[in-house]
């Protein structure tokens, strides 16, 4: 297994574990993690050459960035909101965001939309966590922001490629954010 497939598989396992841990108490968190896990599973299959489906991986990566990360931000920033706590509203938010994401990226061909959604989600987490003095959540958000920025700038240090940094950073970010969310309860 190459590094790309390995780091994608690790991200998928972490996201699935966090989605399972969130259970029914945190549907927005759970749904965000499942979207990220789907993209990571498809990435692991793609980069391991077991079942390469680059278009499907790219589609779910788009949904992860344009829907999953904003949903994650909602779950972290407003943990008592209807979107964060009620499965129905989490799904409504996800479907509306996915529809908008598909229209903007695939129909209007504005490829930067997902990057903007992802970066704004991370930035909102950082700003509101600092404002509310939630240090661990701010750290997780900052790590996510740095990870997304490094990926956008295509940072690489052989043998690690930009995608490897993305998957390692996302994995660590999710773990730190979950520790912050769990501590706040």
C-alpha positions as a printed Julia matrix, in Angstrom:
185×3 Matrix{Float64}:
   0.0    0.0     0.0
   1.41   3.4    -0.95
   1.43   6.42    1.36
  -1.52   8.13   -0.31
  -3.74   5.1     0.16
  -2.46   4.54    3.7
  -3.13   8.11    4.9
  -6.55   8.12    3.24
  -7.37   4.82    4.97
  -6.27   6.21    8.35
  -8.43   9.31    7.83
 -11.38   7.09    6.89
 -10.98   4.95   10.02
 -10.72   7.99   12.29
 -13.76   9.67   10.72
 -15.8    6.46   10.97
 -14.78   6.01   14.62
 -15.71   9.63   15.41
 -19.02   9.27   13.57
 -19.78   6.14   15.58
 -18.74   7.85   18.82
 -21.02  10.8    18.02
 -23.92   8.36   17.73
 -27.37   9.95   17.82
 -26.42  12.74   20.23
 -24.59  14.79   17.6
 -26.1   14.22   14.15
 -24.35  17.14   12.4
 -20.97  15.93   13.65
 -21.83  12.36   12.66
 -22.98  13.33    9.16
 -19.9   15.51    8.58
 -17.63  12.65    9.59
 -19.48  10.19    7.35
 -19.08  12.52    4.35
 -15.35  12.9     5.06
 -15.02   9.14    5.59
 -16.72   8.41    2.25
 -14.24  10.62    0.42
 -11.33   9.03    2.31
 -12.51   5.47    1.62
 -12.83   6.23   -2.08
  -9.39   7.86   -1.97
  -7.85   4.8    -0.32
  -9.41   2.58   -2.98
  -8.29   4.94   -5.74
  -4.68   5.3    -4.62
  -4.26   1.61   -3.77
  -5.44   0.74   -7.3
  -7.89  -1.78   -5.81
 -10.89   0.04   -7.2
  -9.78   3.3    -8.8
 -12.74   5.59   -9.29
 -11.19   9.06   -9.54
 -14.44  10.8   -10.52
 -16.34   9.38   -7.55
 -13.46  10.23   -5.2
 -13.38  13.8    -6.53
 -17.16  14.11   -6.19
 -17.15  13.0    -2.55
 -14.09  15.14   -1.83
 -16.07  18.09   -3.2
 -18.97  17.19   -0.9
 -16.6   16.74    2.04
 -15.15  20.22    1.57
 -18.35  21.99    0.52
 -20.82  20.24    2.82
 -18.97  18.15    5.41
 -16.67  20.86    6.73
 -19.4   23.55    6.96
 -21.57  20.98    8.75
 -18.65  20.24   11.08
 -18.29  23.96   11.76
 -21.99  24.17   12.63
 -21.62  21.23   15.0
 -18.58  22.77   16.7
 -19.56  26.45   16.7
 -23.25  26.07   17.55
 -23.46  22.73   19.41
 -26.97  23.48   20.72
 -28.48  24.54   17.37
 -31.18  22.54   15.61
 -28.74  21.61   12.84
 -26.21  20.27   15.35
 -28.65  18.37   17.55
 -31.53  17.21   15.37
 -31.03  14.62   12.65
 -33.78  16.09   10.44
 -32.23  19.57   10.38
 -28.71  18.18    9.88
 -29.96  16.32    6.81
 -31.86  19.34    5.5
 -28.72  21.47    5.87
 -26.62  18.77    4.15
 -29.02  18.35    1.22
 -29.36  22.1     0.65
 -25.58  22.59    0.93
 -24.92  19.63   -1.4
 -27.38  20.98   -3.96
 -25.74  24.41   -3.83
 -22.28  22.85   -4.01
 -23.15  20.7    -7.02
 -24.75  23.65   -8.82
 -21.89  26.08   -8.12
 -19.02  23.67   -8.78
 -20.37  21.39  -11.49
 -22.88  23.59  -13.32
 -21.42  27.07  -12.88
 -17.85  25.65  -12.93
 -16.7   27.73   -9.96
 -14.11  25.25   -8.7
 -12.89  27.51   -5.88
 -16.24  27.17   -4.08
 -15.22  24.1    -2.1
 -11.92  25.62   -1.05
 -13.71  28.78    0.1
 -16.3   26.74    2.05
 -13.61  24.64    3.7
 -11.35  27.57    4.61
 -14.24  29.68    5.93
 -15.44  26.75    8.02
 -12.01  26.34    9.61
 -11.65  30.1    10.1
 -15.07  30.31   11.8
 -14.1   27.48   14.15
 -10.88  29.26   15.1
 -12.41  32.71   15.58
 -15.4   31.57   17.62
 -13.36  29.11   19.69
 -10.88  31.88   20.57
 -13.78  34.24   21.34
 -15.36  31.62   23.63
 -11.98  30.68   25.15
 -12.15  27.06   23.99
  -8.43  26.42   23.57
  -8.58  22.83   22.34
 -11.27  23.64   19.79
  -9.27  26.68   18.64
  -6.19  24.46   18.26
  -8.16  21.93   16.2
  -9.58  24.69   14.02
  -6.16  26.26   13.55
  -4.69  22.89   12.61
  -7.51  22.42   10.1
  -6.95  25.93    8.69
  -3.2   25.32    8.32
  -3.85  21.92    6.73
  -6.27  23.32    4.17
  -3.93  26.24    3.43
  -0.96  23.92    2.92
  -3.03  21.79    0.56
  -4.21  24.85   -1.38
  -0.57  25.98   -1.7
   0.41  22.44   -2.76
   3.03  22.08   -0.03
   5.05  18.88   -0.4
   8.14  17.4     1.19
   9.18  14.18   -0.55
   8.05  11.5    -0.1
   4.91  13.27    1.15
   2.67  14.87   -1.44
   0.13  17.69   -0.86
  -2.68  15.14   -0.47
  -0.68  13.32    2.2
  -0.38  16.51    4.23
  -4.11  17.05    3.77
  -4.99  13.58    5.06
  -2.56  13.67    7.99
  -3.67  17.17    8.98
  -7.38  16.34    8.6
  -6.94  13.25   10.77
  -5.2   15.2    13.51
  -7.66  18.1    13.22
 -10.67  15.82   13.59
  -9.18  14.15   16.66
  -8.32  17.47   18.34
 -11.72  18.97   17.49
 -13.47  15.92   18.89
 -11.47  16.19   22.11
 -12.56  19.83   22.32
 -16.2   18.93   21.69
 -16.09  16.12   24.26
 -14.45  18.39   26.84
 -17.17  21.03   26.37
 -19.92  18.56   27.29
